[in-house]
């Protein structure tokens, strides 16, 4: 069974300490959203190697 956003939000809230602030909650949500965006990007777009980027800017490839 796939988890829902609501389930994941509950897990995130439960993972925070009892004395967490709204800022702590907002930061946790931000980090989660950025990680998910990065994973989506990785799955949707072709990856470029470090050496390809280095070559584009005239830098030596890494060993």
N, C-alpha and C positions, 0 to 999 in steps of 0.2 A: 504494500500500500504506500503510495507517495505521500509525503508530508506536505501540508499546506503552509502558506505564508503565516497563517494564524498559529499553527503548531510551532513553527520556527520562531516566531515572535515570543511565544510563551517560553520556549527553551532559552532564548536569549535573556529574557527578564529573570528567569530562575537562576541563570548563571551569574548574575550580578550580586555583589554583596548586599546584605540587608541595609547598609548605610549608604547605598549608591544614590547619587544625585541625578537630577534631570540631565545635567551635562554628561555624566557618565553614561547614561542611557543613550543620549544623542550620539556620543562618540562611538559607542558599541554598534549602533545602527549604521553610522557612517562607514565604519570599518567593514561591516558585513556587506553593505551595498557595494563598496569599492572592490572587495574580493570577488563578489559575484559578477560584477561588470568585467573584471579582468579575466575571469574564467570564460565568460561568454565571448569576449574578444578573442581569446586564445582558440576557442572552438570555431569561430566564424571567419577569422581572417588568417591568411597565410602568415607563417612566422618567418622572420628574417634573422639570420644568424648574426652573432657579434662580428664575425669576420666579414660578412657582406656589408655591414654598416661601416666597419673600419675601412674597407676598400673604397666605399663611396666617398669617404672624406680623406682618402690618401694616407691612411695609417697602416702600419704593418699589421699583418694578421697575428693573432695570438697563437702560441704553440699548442 
